[in-house]
Amino acid sequence: MKDILDLDRYPLDREGSAEWKRLVEQSIAALEADGMFNLEGFLRPGVAEKAVQEIQPVMAARSHVHKRMHNIYFKPDIPELAPDHPALRKVETISHTVCADQIPGSVVLAIYEYEPLLRFLAAAMGKSKLHVMQDPLARTNVMAYRAGEALNWHFDRSEFTTTLLLQQSQRGGDLEYRTDLRSDDNPNYEGVAKLLEGRDPEAKILRMKPGTLNVFRGKNTAHRVTTVEGERERMIAVFSYYEKPGVMFSDEERVGFYGRAA
């Protein structure tokens, strides 16, 4: 793994060392202050490009095209809101997805399953332990966005979201986010409406470099990927970890996300 990850800069393999503890403390502090942390240069030079070369043929020939109109909640309605409430404004998402079972033996899967990464993430997230997902499709996804496409405003289902940027688009394709827009006891519908109308001064835009590991609080952070421009597609790996082992999607969820149950 030393040839893949910059373990000199990010000593995941030296758990408990002063350097490892410092990295954990810095990540916790960033999560507390900004709702996210970024490990830029997490991949060694050339590794992101190698990962893209492995995935590109599958992405071009066998990826699932996901196109839908949705609101920020990915729900048909919110009982306490009128159908025309501005917090339920419809937006469009278009993406291309490659599932874990389509890229066996890949660099991306090797990183996803790297135990020291799981232990570091658990420590940074304040969890006793994290497990890889059991689901053969959903455990790791690689998403691509091409010219004119975007991942639009939404909240994630999980508390934390972990991604690894493999390739950046020429223009656009930036992560726009609003940390702590809602909480478990306050849905803040008026604040959501303000964001969707482009009137939230606390919304931020992050342009990541390929090889960056990004972790953020996805459940209460509204976020989107801005519309991609140019010939080069944006490609990002999404890692799904859980506090309990053996997590699987239902057949209905797999069909909804990937167009197939197996």
Secondary structure, DSSP 8 states (H G I E B T S, - for coil): -TTTB-TTTS-TTSTTSHHHHHHHHHHHHHHHHHSEEEETT-B-TTHHHHHHHHHHHHHHHH-EEEEEEE-TTSSS--TTS-TT-GGG--EEEEEEEEEGGGSTT-HHHHHHT-HHHHHHHHHHHT-S--EE---TTTSEEEEEE-TT--EEEE--SSS-EEEEEEE--SB---EEEETTSSBTTB--HHHHHHHHTT--TT-EEE---TT-EEEE-TTT-EEEE---BSSS-EEEEEE-EESSS-----HHHHHHHHS---
